[in-house]
Amino acid sequence: MKTIMLVCAAGMSTSLLVTKMEKAAEIRGIEVDIFAKSAQEIDYTLEQKNVEVLLLGPQVKYMQSQIESKLVGKNIPVAPINMQDYGMMNGEKVLDQALQLIDNK
């Protein structure tokens, strides 16, 4: 089971993307736990869950270096979601991005 966390400003705009990513994973037979949280919930969530990759929505990508500094030594890749894929709610491509980051860590 791969654990993918999406982060956005309020944790709500990414919920549709989560659903589309879950459908793409189901079609491929990949077991995943994908969820969205607000930027304010990152610390608490990382204490509670074993997150394997953290993807940032376009509205919070400016926080990447700040988030990476909190994750030093934890081997959790952080990357912004491609803006076009986010805008189109392309769950398949965002899932591919997350899986590639997990495989490359």
RAGI-V640586 format. One record per backbone hydrogen bond with DSSP energy under -0.5 kcal/mol. CO is the residue of the C=O (numbers start at 1). NH is the residue of the N-H. If there is no record, write none. Layout:
co->CO nh->NH
co->CO nh->NH
This chain:
co->2 nh->4
co->2 nh->33
co->3 nh->52
co->3 nh->53
co->4 nh->6
co->4 nh->35
co->5 nh->55
co->6 nh->37
co->7 nh->57
co->8 nh->39
co->12 nh->15
co->14 nh->18
co->15 nh->19
co->16 nh->20
co->17 nh->21
co->18 nh->22
co->19 nh->23
co->20 nh->24
co->21 nh->25
co->22 nh->26
co->23 nh->27
co->24 nh->28
co->25 nh->29
co->25 nh->30
co->26 nh->29
co->29 nh->31
co->30 nh->32
co->31 nh->2
co->32 nh->34
co->33 nh->4
co->35 nh->6
co->37 nh->8
co->38 nh->41
co->39 nh->42
co->41 nh->45
co->42 nh->46
co->43 nh->47
co->44 nh->48
co->45 nh->49
co->49 nh->51
co->52 nh->77
co->53 nh->5
co->54 nh->79
co->55 nh->7
co->56 nh->81
co->57 nh->60
co->57 nh->61
co->58 nh->61
co->60 nh->63
co->61 nh->64
co->63 nh->67
co->64 nh->68
co->65 nh->69
co->66 nh->70
co->67 nh->70
co->67 nh->71
co->68 nh->71
co->69 nh->72
co->71 nh->74
co->75 nh->77
co->77 nh->54
co->79 nh->56
co->82 nh->86
co->83 nh->87
co->84 nh->88
co->85 nh->90
co->86 nh->89
co->89 nh->91
co->90 nh->94
co->91 nh->95
co->92 nh->96
co->93 nh->97
co->94 nh->98
co->95 nh->99
co->96 nh->100
co->97 nh->101
co->98 nh->102
co->99 nh->103
co->100 nh->104
co->102 nh->105
